[in-house]
Every structure is written in structure tokens, then in C-alpha cells.
Amino acid sequence: MRRLVPGLTAGILALGVPAASPAESAPANLVLTAGPQSFSGQGTDARFPTQLVVSGPGKDVVLVATGSGIRKKMIFKVYEGVAYVEQGAELTPDPAAAFITGDFAKRILMYFERDVDGGKIREAFVEGFEKVQGGQAWPDELLAERDRFISYFEEAGVKDGQYIELTWIPGWGLYTVVAGTVKPVIDNPELASALWAIWFGDQPVSDDLKRDMLRLLEPGEGN
């Protein structure tokens, strides 16, 4: 029997913004609710919600799944990456590029298939950002926010069946949850673009994963 992964923490998730967060405009609580429909993962026993609703003060944002795929290291499955995008977002003609540059809500769920310590996760993000940066100079503020994000994984690890949640809401910021632990919100669109480029850029962490995280999109469709 396949397990239903809610794509949230405990099905309905109230994300509290820690006091240290610089995103002063971010809501004190961000609630994510899974819709009734789900789809099968790729090579896992999990199913994922086809739709999520993100709720904050006076605002609901509907996210729809665009696909999922397996990240492998050597022959081992590490995690299944599941991508979501704001309903109605324009993704044509290049959905991958739109995920990076588009001014809309988006989400990546990393559902882990094995135990991974925080150091290994941190190394993976460091390598991913280095590939995205490509030797180019980044503004000091962006470098500082990148380092702050990476610091979220210095100690925290994940176990088989746990997940990392990355949710970007324009005007609110980047919400990061590691195995159920909420991290401070980072309100920096450039960081969000660089982060999504790890999966959807010209040198993604995996070409197969990039393709599969868009597999639910029909050819020529953007939502």
C-alpha cells in the first residue's frame, strides 16, 4: 500500500515566523492544507497531493503539482523532489526557466528515502549554489542570505520518511522547514531564484530530476 505524504507537516501546517526573521511583512502564521487528490511518486511507495492551499491573513494561494522525481547518489535513492507552482502561473514557453524567474508562489518538497545527516545536506546545497553562481560575483547581501540559508543544515539532519519543505510566497518570503523544524523566514527574491535554479537551471543537480519535476505538465501548458 502506498503512503500518502501530505507535503506538509502534520497535514495542516501552521508555520510560525521566528522572532529573528527579517521578513517583517510575513504573516505570523502560514497554513498549508492538502487537497483531496494525489499522484504517485517515481520509484517510491509515496503519493503526494496534487493541490495545496497556502493561507495567510486575507490571502489564499493555490499551489498545483508539476511533477516529482528521484534524486540519486550513485545507485542509491536519496530523496524524491516534488515541485508545486501557483495555480495560473505562466510557465510557457520554458517551464524550468519560469520556475527560476517567475514572480509567483512555488514550493519544493524533498521527501527523503534514507537517513541523511545535516552535513551532507549542507554540502549538497553548497555545491548546488556554486553551480548556479558559476564563478560570477554575487552581491554581498545575496551571499549573506545564501550563507544564512545553508546554516539551517549545519546540525539538522533528516531520516527516512521525513522531508525538507521550501515554500516561496512573493511579499512574504522563503519558508524553510527541516524535518518539522521551522527556520527563520528569508525575504530575498534573488535567493529564491538561485535556490530554484539548483533544480531547474542549466546545470541542475540532476537532468532526470529536472525533467521529472515537470512531468505532470502537458506539452505547451503552463498550469
C-alpha positions in Angstrom: 0.0 0.0 0.0 1.3 3.4 -0.9 1.8 6.0 1.8 0.2 9.4 1.4 2.7 12.1 2.1 0.8 15.3 2.9 3.5 17.5 1.6 3.1 19.4 4.9 4.0 18.9 8.5 1.1 17.0 10.1 -1.2 17.6 7.2 -2.2 21.1 8.1 0.8 23.2 9.0 0.9 26.5 10.8 4.3 27.9 10.1 5.2 30.4 12.8 7.7 33.1 11.9 10.6 33.1 14.4 11.3 36.4 16.1 14.7 36.6 14.4 13.1 36.7 11.0 13.8 39.9 8.9 10.6 39.4 6.9 8.6 41.8 8.9 5.7 41.8 6.4 5.4 38.0 6.5 2.3 36.6 8.3 2.7 35.3 11.8 1.1 32.0 10.6 1.2 30.3 7.2 -1.2 27.4 6.9 -0.9 24.8 4.2 -3.8 22.4 3.5 -3.6 19.4 1.2 -6.4 18.9 -1.4 -8.2 15.6 -1.8 -6.4 14.4 -5.0 -2.9 12.8 -5.1 -0.5 11.3 -7.5 2.1 8.6 -7.4 5.8 9.2 -6.8 8.6 8.0 -9.0 10.1 4.8 -7.7 8.8 5.3 -4.1 5.9 4.0 -2.2 4.6 7.5 -1.6 1.7 9.6 -3.0 1.7 13.4 -3.0 -1.1 16.0 -3.0 -2.0 17.3 -6.4 -3.0 20.6 -4.9 -2.1 22.6 -1.8 -3.7 25.8 -0.4 -1.4 28.2 1.4 -3.3 30.6 3.7 -2.3 33.7 5.4 -4.1 36.9 6.6 -6.5 37.9 3.9 -4.9 35.7 1.3 -5.1 32.2 0.0 -2.7 30.8 -2.6 -3.4 27.6 -4.5 -0.4 25.6 -5.5 -0.6 22.7 -8.0 2.0 20.0 -8.5 4.0 20.0 -11.7 5.8 16.7 -11.1 8.2 14.7 -9.0 11.4 12.7 -9.5 14.1 10.8 -7.7 17.5 12.3 -6.7 20.1 9.5 -6.7 23.6 9.4 -5.5 25.5 6.7 -7.2 22.8 3.9 -7.2 21.1 5.0 -4.0 17.9 6.9 -3.8 18.3 9.9 -1.6 15.0 11.8 -1.9 12.0 12.4 -4.1 11.7 16.1 -5.2 8.1 17.3 -5.7 7.5 20.7 -7.3 4.5 23.0 -6.9 3.6 26.2 -8.6 0.9 28.9 -8.1 -2.2 28.0 -10.0 -2.5 30.1 -13.1 1.2 31.0 -13.2 2.6 31.5 -16.8 5.2 28.8 -17.4 5.4 28.8 -21.2 7.4 28.6 -23.3 10.1 27.3 -20.8 8.7 26.0 -17.5 12.1 25.4 -16.0 13.2 29.0 -16.6 9.8 30.3 -15.4 10.3 28.4 -12.0 13.5 30.4 -11.6 12.5 33.9 -12.7 8.7 33.9 -12.3 7.1 36.2 -9.7 4.7 33.7 -8.3 4.4 31.3 -5.4 6.3 28.0 -5.6 7.3 25.1 -3.5 9.7 22.1 -3.4 9.2 19.2 -1.1 12.2 16.9 -0.6 10.9 13.6 0.6 13.8 11.5 1.9 14.2 7.8 1.1 17.1 7.3 3.5 18.7 8.9 6.6 21.0 11.9 5.7 22.9 13.9 8.2 22.9 17.7 8.2 26.5 18.0 7.0 25.7 16.1 3.8 22.6 18.2 3.1 24.6 21.3 3.7 27.3 20.1 1.3 24.7 19.4 -1.3 23.3 23.0 -1.1 26.8 24.5 -1.1 27.6 22.6 -4.3 24.3 23.5 -5.8 24.7 27.2 -5.2 28.3 27.0 -6.6 27.0 25.6 -9.8 24.3 28.2 -10.1 26.8 31.0 -9.3 29.2 29.7 -12.0 32.1 31.8 -10.7 30.1 35.1 -11.1 30.2 37.8 -8.4 27.1 37.9 -6.2 26.1 41.0 -4.2 27.1 40.8 -0.5 23.5 40.8 0.6 22.8 37.7 -1.5 25.9 35.9 -0.3 24.9 36.6 3.3 21.4 35.3 2.7 22.8 32.2 1.0 25.1 31.5 3.9 22.2 32.0 6.3 20.1 29.5 4.4 22.9 27.0 4.3 23.4 27.4 8.1 20.0 25.8 8.6 21.5 22.5 7.8 24.7 22.6 10.0 23.2 20.4 12.6 19.8 19.3 11.5 19.5 16.0 9.5 16.6 14.1 8.2 15.6 10.4 8.5 13.9 8.1 6.0 10.3 9.3 5.5 11.0 12.9 6.7 11.2 15.9 4.5 12.5 19.4 3.8 9.9 21.9 2.7 10.8 25.1 0.8 8.0 27.4 0.1 8.4 30.8 -1.6 5.5 33.3 -1.4 6.1 36.7 -3.0 5.9 39.5 -0.4 6.1 37.0 2.4 9.4 35.3 1.8 11.0 31.8 1.8 9.7 29.4 4.4 12.0 26.5 5.2 11.1 23.5 7.3 13.6 20.8 8.1 12.1 17.6 9.5 9.3 19.6 11.1 11.6 22.3 12.5 10.6 25.8 11.2 13.5 28.0 10.3 13.6 31.8 10.1 12.0 33.3 7.0 14.3 34.9 4.4 12.7 37.5 2.3 15.0 37.7 -0.7 13.7 37.1 -4.2 17.3 36.7 -5.6 18.0 33.9 -3.1 14.7 32.1 -4.1 15.7 32.3 -7.8 19.1 30.9 -7.1 17.6 28.2 -4.9 15.1 27.0 -7.5 17.9 27.1 -10.1 19.6 24.3 -8.3 16.9 22.0 -9.7 15.7 24.0 -12.8 18.8 25.8 -14.0 21.1 25.0 -17.0 23.3 22.8 -14.7 20.7 21.2 -12.4 21.5 18.8 -9.7 20.1 16.1 -12.0 18.8 16.3 -15.5 16.4 13.4 -14.9 15.1 15.0 -11.7 14.6 18.4 -13.5 12.6 16.6 -16.2 10.5 14.6 -13.8 9.6 17.5 -11.6 7.8 18.9 -14.7 6.3 15.6 -15.8 2.7 16.4 -14.9 2.6 19.4 -17.2 1.0 18.8 -20.6 3.1 19.9 -23.6 2.6 23.6 -24.2 0.7 24.1 -21.0 1.7 26.4 -18.2 -0.5 25.5 -15.3 
